[in-house]
Amino acid sequence: MLKGKGVSRGIGFGNIIVLKTEERNIEKKIMPAEKMEEELKKFNDALKSAIDETETQLQNISGKEAEIMEAYLMIMKDPSLVVETENAIKNLNYNAEYAVEVGFNSVIQVFENMDDEYMASRARDILDIKNKILGKLLNEETANISNLEPNTIIVTKELTTSETAKLNFKNVSGIITEIGGTNSHTSIMARTHSIPAITRVENATKIFRNGDSVAIDGMLGEIYLNPTEEEKQKLLVLKEQIQKETNELEQYRNMESKTKDGFKVELVANIGVPADVELALKNTAEGIGLLRSEFLYMDSETMPTEESQFDAYKKVAESLNGKNVIIRTLDIGGDKELKYLKLEKEANPFLGYRAIRLCLDNLKIFKTQLRAILRASNFGKLSIMFPMISSIEELRDAKNILEECKRELESENIPYDKNIKVGIMIEIPSAALISYKLAKECDFFSIGTNDLIQYTVAVERGNEKISKLYSKFHPAVIKLIKEAIDGAHSQNKFCGMCGEAAGDELYIPLLIGLGLDEFSMNSNNILKARKVVNNLCKKDCEQLSERILDMASAEEVENELKKFVNN
């Protein structure tokens, strides 16, 4: 049995088709000056051909595939994407192929250096665009994957966005890749079509051969090559169980999210780009608890304008039809690099110049975004959330700048929602500890557990050597969560959570017991979370939280939660 990372739950049986990517050796040539126009034309023709091909694909798809391809096409058409390539041709006299290689790689590197899986997945899209253009320049033939045999399990280094759009998902019973993550487009599409998928299977394209018979478990990430009858039967039983659970979840699709004794909460979605809205609504999210606005900045070689931001936020606001959308202001800097900002390297970027600290120091950037959000608030229900607040002074400064933007819009006769809510993320222990004071000066909290944990236990969440110390079950983390919730409630403000813990079925009873009002999570977890909430009693959860608050170790906490859930 082989193992990878399961990214789309389900059981798949079928025969392998291996899609191998040939390694390219791009030769660097310094071209004579009189050839530069010719090289530039070669590049532009290849880019146009790639765009035309993508637009043709877009005409033949719909739904989630179309949303993803539209976002992909938008990146491809962004003039800033090709600035480095054009400069390499015009100023360095590189041949078109090598200019594409170095130009696109410089953009890709910016995204790959980010400690954010969602943003890193944008790098994979840009790599796909680069390879598509190089394929045109080198006159390469592409494999036809639009007409696969039924019950095909695809094995490839990486299934790109453009390749995913060509697939007939009815004939695909599983996907195995060497590269990818939970938020890659392949993973999202696999979950949308209920196709089991496994990523991070090392050397998969070398291990498997065309025609191999395999069975895969997309939740556990397990792959059975030539499965035995016993293994097949075990997986068939599991497949039936998954189908039964899926059918059961349908009853929760448009149901209220409330416990058996009437405690109502909101189950909302975390999204990274406007295209994610469709999946959130499909899973009956009650709103958007976190819109990561960084996508606008990462997908551009220059600072996004007020108009481009306004258009994006307006699109999301209108799509939600009156449901609340919380937009987190720019959360970047330090570990998340923007090439055009030219930020200095820092010894410890997680404790450095980032998020609200950067915005308060760069008023033009901050005000441009705030004005765009305010303008878009006239077209739906938007809220503003400031990240990485550590003190009351930062909150006051941010609010003062927001008020300045409001006055500007009023003087320009531009409408906006004058009752727009303003909240903060609680992701630094200092903010949790003064939450009672902060709650007097904002409308809501959203707890960012991913960072709160790392700042509380002094463990960088990406450090594998000490990853076992990074735990949401740590008693200190739980006490800080309680502080934040109680602080909000002391001023009759609501408290949500947008960290990964909010969608954890084991953790939800504890959060209900602590009184959390809003749970923001990956869209695919909403129905499962609603089932959990609707089968709990608030009183039982409160007793559970009292017991847990008295515990001394993460192990005790985790065991107590498992005991509660399994009873």
N, C-alpha and C positions, 0 to 999 in steps of 0.2 A: 504493500500500500504506500502511495506517495501522499505528501501533505503540502498544502499551500494555505492561503488566506481566503476563507469563504466570504464572498461579498454579495451573493444573491442566493437566498435559501431555496432549496428544492433538491429533488433526486433526478438524475438524468442517466439514461442508458443509450448507448449508440456506438457508432464507428467513427474513428478519428480521421480528420483531414488536417494535415499540417500545412500551415501557411508560413513559409520561410521568407525572410527578408534578406536579400542579397547585400553583402557589405560593399559599399562604394569606396572607391579610392579617387577622391576628387583632386585633380592636379592643379597646382597653383601656377598660373601664367601671368607674367607682366606684359600686357598688350601695348602695342604702339598707339600713340595718341590718336591717329586717324581711325583706329578700330573701335574707339570708345562708344561712339554713337551706335555702331553695329551691336556691340555687346549689351548696351542698354536696351536696344530694341529686342534682342533675343530674350532678355530677362522679362521685359514688359509683355511680350507675346506669350511667354510661358505662364506668367501670372494671369493674364487675361484668359488663357485656355483653361487654367485650373479653376478660375472663377466661373466661367461659362459651364464647365462640366458640373460644378457644384450646384449651380442654378438649375440645370437640367435635372439633377438628382432630386432637388427640392420639389420640383413639379410632380414627382411620382410618389411622394411620401406625405404623411399627415400626422397629426397628433404630436406625441412627444418627440418622435424622430424629426419632425419638421421644426419644432421649437429649438432642438439642439443644433440642427443644421443651419437655421437662421442665425443663431448666435455665432456659429463657426464661420459662416459667410461674412458676418459683420466684422469679425477679426481679420479675415482675409482681405476685405475691402478697406480696412483702416490704413490711410496713407502713412501713418507713423510707423507701421509695422515694417515698411520697406526702406525707411530712411537710411539705415546702416548699410544695407545692400547697395543702394544707389550711390551712396558716398564711396563705397569700396570700389565701384566701377569708375565713377567720375574722377575721384581724387587719388586713388591708389593704383588705377589702371589694371585692376584684377579682371580676369576673365569672368564671364557671367556665372558659371558654375561655382567657382571658388568664392566669388562675392556673396552668393546666396548662402554658401556654407558658413562663412565667417559672420556675415550680417545677421542671419537668423539665429545663429548660435549665441550671439551676444545678447539678444532679446530673451532667448530660452534660459540662459544662465541666470538672469534676473529673477525669473519665476522659480527656478529650481532651488535657489538659495533660500527660499522662504520656508519657515517652519510652520507651514499651513498646508495640509493635504489638499484642500480645495483649490488653493491658489497654485500649488505645484501641478495640479492636473491641467491648468491652463497651458503650462509649458508643453504638455504632451500634444495639445491642439496645434501649437505653433510649430512643433517638430513635425507633425503630420503635414502641415501646410508646406513647410520647407521641403520635405520628401516628395510631395506631390509636384512642386515646381521643378525640383531636380529631375524627377522622372520625365517631365516634359522636355527639359533641356537635353537630357541624355537619350531621348527617344526610347524609353524602357516600356516594355509590355507589362500590363498589370493582370494579376490573376482574376478570373471571373468567379466571384463568390455569390452572385445573385441567383444562381440556380443550383443550389446544393441538393444532395440526396436527402430524403427524409431521415430523421434520427441521426443527424450529423453532430458530432462534438468537435468544435473548432479548437485547434491548438496553435498558438502563435506567440511570438515574442510580445506583441502588443496589438490589440485590435483597435485601430484608429477610428476617429469620429467619421471620416469619409468612408472607411470600409464598413463600419456599423450601419451606415445609411443604405448600403447596397444589399444588406442581408434580407433574405426572406425568413423571418423568425419562426414561421410555421415548421420549417425543416430543421431548425437548430434545437437540439435537446441539451446542449451544454456548451460552456466556453471555458477554456483553460488558457491563461496567459502567464508569461514570465514576469511582466511588468504591469503595474496598475494598482489602484487603491479603491477604497469604498466610494469615493466621490468622482471617480473617472466616469466619462460618458458611457463607456462600455458597461460599467457596473450599474449605472442608473438605468440604462436601457434594458439590461438583463432583468433587473428587479421589476421594471415596468411591464415586461412581457412574461414575468414569472419563469425565467429561464435560469437554472442553476449556473453559477459562475464562480470560478476560483482563480485568484491571481497569485503572483509571487511564487510560482512553481519553477524552481531553478532548473535551467537546461531542458525545459519541457519540449522544445522543438527538436532536441537531439535524442531525448529518451523515447518519444512516441514516434510511430510510423503510420503512414496512411493505411487505413483499414483495421487498425488495432481496435479490439472490442474493449470498451471501458464503461465503468459506472462511476458517477461522481455524487458527492454530498456537498451541496453548495453552502451549507451552514457550517459544517465542521471543517470544510476544505479538504476532504479526503477523496482520493482517486484510487479506484480499484482497476488495475490492468488485467484483462481476461478474468473477470470475477467468477468465483466458484458459485455453484448453485446455492450453497448456504449463504454466501454474501449477497447474492441477488435477492433471495427471499427476505433477508434482514432489511435490505434497502427498500423492497417493495412494501413491506409493512410500514416502514418509516414514511414512504411516499403517501400511502393511504392516510396516515396520521396527519401529515402536513396538509393534505387536501381537506381533511375534516376540519382542522383548525382554521384553515383559510375560509372555508364555508361558514364556520361559526362567527368569524370576524365580520362577515357581511352585515350581520344584524346590528353592528355598532357603527355602521357607516355614517348615518346622520343623527345618531342618538346624542342626547345631552351627556356631558362628562360629569357625572356626579356619583357619590358613594351611595350605598344602600340606605344610609340614614340622612341623605339629602345635602351633603356638603358638595357644592358645585365648584369645579375648577375649569380652567380653559386649557385646551390642548392645541397648541399652535406650532408653526413650522419654522425651522431655521433654513434660510435660503441664501445662495451666493450670487445668483444672476436672475434677471426677470424670467428667463425660460423655466426656472424651477417652480414658478407659481402653479403651473398646470398640475404637476404631481402633488403639490400641497392641497390643491382644491379637490383633486381626485380622491385623496385620502381624507377628505372632509375636515381639514384643518380649520380651526375656528378663527384663524388670523395668522399673521406672520409675527413671530416673537423676536426674530433677528434677521434683518437684511444686512448682509455684510457689504457695505458700500465700496470695499476695496476693489471689487471687480472692475469698476470704472477706471480706476487708476492703474491697475495691473495690465489691463488689455490695451494700454496706450503708451506711446513713446513720448507723449507730452502731457502736461497737466490737463485733465478734462475740463472743458468749458462749463459755464453755468448752464448753457442751453442743452448740452449733451447730458448733463446730470439731471436736469429738469425733465427731459424727455424720458429718461429711464425710470425715474421715480414716479412720474405721472402714469406710465404704462402699468407699473405694479399697482399703484393706488386704484386705477380704474378696474384692473382685473379682479381685485378683491371685493368689489361691489359692496362697499361700506364696512367691511371687516377691517379691524385695526392692523396696521403695518408699522412695526417699530424699526426705524432706520438707525443703525449704529453709525455715528460719524467716523471719519477716516481713522482706522486702527492700523497704523503702519509706522515703520521706522525701526531702527535697530536691526532686528532679525529679518524684517520684511523690507527689502530694498527697492526703492524706485530710482532707476538710473538717472532720470532727469532732475531728481532732487539733490543728487551728489552729497548724500549724508556720509559723515565720517564713520569709519569702522570703530566699533566699541568693544571693550574687553568683555563686558557683560551686557549684551543688548537687551535681555529680558528685563533688566533693571535700569534701562537707559532712556534715550531720547526717542520716544514713540507715543503713538495714540494722542491723547488730549494734550500731552506735554508738547509735542511737535506742533499741534494745531494752534495752541495758545501763543506759540512763538512765531507762527507763520499766518498772520491774520488774513492775508489775501486768499490763501488756500482755504482756510476755515470759513471765511465769509462767503466765498463762492459756493461752497457746499451748502451752508445753512440757507442762503437765499434760494438755491435750487429746491431744497426740501420744502421750505415755506411756500414757494410758488406751487409746487406739486400738491401741497396739502389742500388746495382749493378743489382738487379733483377726486378726493377720497379721504379716508380717515388715516392720517399719518401721525406718528409720534417720533420724537427725536431722543436718541439715547447717547450719552457721552461715555466713552470707554476709559478705563484705567484711572478713574477718579480716586485720589488718595487723601484729599483734604477738602474742607469746606471752601477754602480760598479758590481752588481750581473750579469747583462747581459755580461759585459766584462769578468768577471771571468769564466762564463759558456762557453763562446766562446773560451777562451784560453784553457780550458780543452778539448773542442771539437777539436781544432787545434792539440793539443798534441796527441789525439787518431788518427787523420788523419796521422800524421807523423809516428806513430807506425805501422799503417797498410801499409804505403808505404815502410817502412823498411823491412816489412815481405812479401812484394810483394802480398798483398791482395787487390783486386780491390774494388773500391767504387765510387759512383757518386761524382766527384770533384765539381760539381755545385749544390750540395744539398742545398736547401733553409733552412734558420734558422729564426724562428720567436718566438714571445713571446705571452703569454696570458696577456691581459689587464683586470685584475680583482681586482686591488687595486687602489684606487683613486690617489695615488701618481704617479703611472705609467701613468694614463690617463693625468694627469696635466703636465707631462714632455714628452708626446708622441712625440712631435716634435723633441726632442733630441734623444729619443730611436729609432725613425724610421731611423735615420742616421746610426744606427749600427746593424740593422737586416733587414730581407727581407719581413716580414709581421707581422700583428697583428691578433689575434683572441680574441674578447671580451667575457669574461666569465661572463655573466650577473648574474648568480646565486650568485656568491661571490661578484661581484661588488656592487650589491644592498645591501647585508648585511653589507659590510664594509662602504658604503656611508651613510646609514640611521641608523647604529649601532643597527641592529636587527638580532639576530641569526635566521637563516631561519627555524630551527626546533622548535623554541619556540612558542607553540600554543597561549600563553597568549598575545603575542604582534604581532602575525602574520599579523594583519590588517595593521600594520605599514610597513610591508615588501612589497614594491610595485615597479614594473618596471615602473609605470607611474609617479613616483616622479620626479619633474622637475630637481633636482640635478643629478639624475641618467642619465637622457636624455642629460643633458649638458656634462656630462663626456663621454658619448657615442660619442657625436659630437666631443669633443676634440680628442678622439682616432682616429676617422675616418679622421678628418682634419689633424691630426699629420702624419698619414700614407701617406695621399695623398700629403702632402707638400714635401715628398721625393719620390713621384711616386711609393709608395709601396701599396700593397693591404691590405684591412682591412676586416676581416670576423667576424662572431659572432657564438659561439658554445654554448651559454647559452640557456635556455628554451625559452627566448623571440624571438629567431630567427625563431621559428616555429609557433609563435602566429599569426593567420590570422588578428587579430585586430592591431597588432604592426607592421606588415610588411610594410604597407604604410608609416609609420613614418620613418622606417629604409631606405626605398627606397629614401625618401625625403632627408635624411641625407647623402646619397651616399654610403651606405654599399655595398661592392662588393661581399661578400660570406655569405650565410646563411647555417649554419650547424645544423641539427635537427634529431629527431627520423625519421627513414626511412619511417614510415607510414604517415608522414606529408608532404612528398615531393610533391606528385601530387597535393594535396590541395594548398600547398604554390605556386606551379608553376601556378596554375589556377589564384590565387590572383595576382601574379606578372604580368602575361600576360594580365590581364584586367585592369591594372593601367596605368596612364600617369605619367611619371617622373615629368613633370612640375607641375601637380596638387599636387603631393606628396611633392614637394619642398615648395609650398605655404602652405601646411598643416604643415610641419615641422617648418616653420617660425612662424606661429601662435602659435604652441605648445611651442616653445622656449621662448615665451613671457608670458607663463602662470605661475601661482604661486602655484597651488595645483595639487596633483595627481588626484583628482576628476574631475577637469576641463579638464585635459589631457585625461582621460579615456572617458569622455562624448564627447569630440571633435572627438576622434578616432571612437567612435560608430556612431556618426553623419555622419562622412565621409564615413564609410563603408556601412552604411544603405541607403545612398543617391543614 
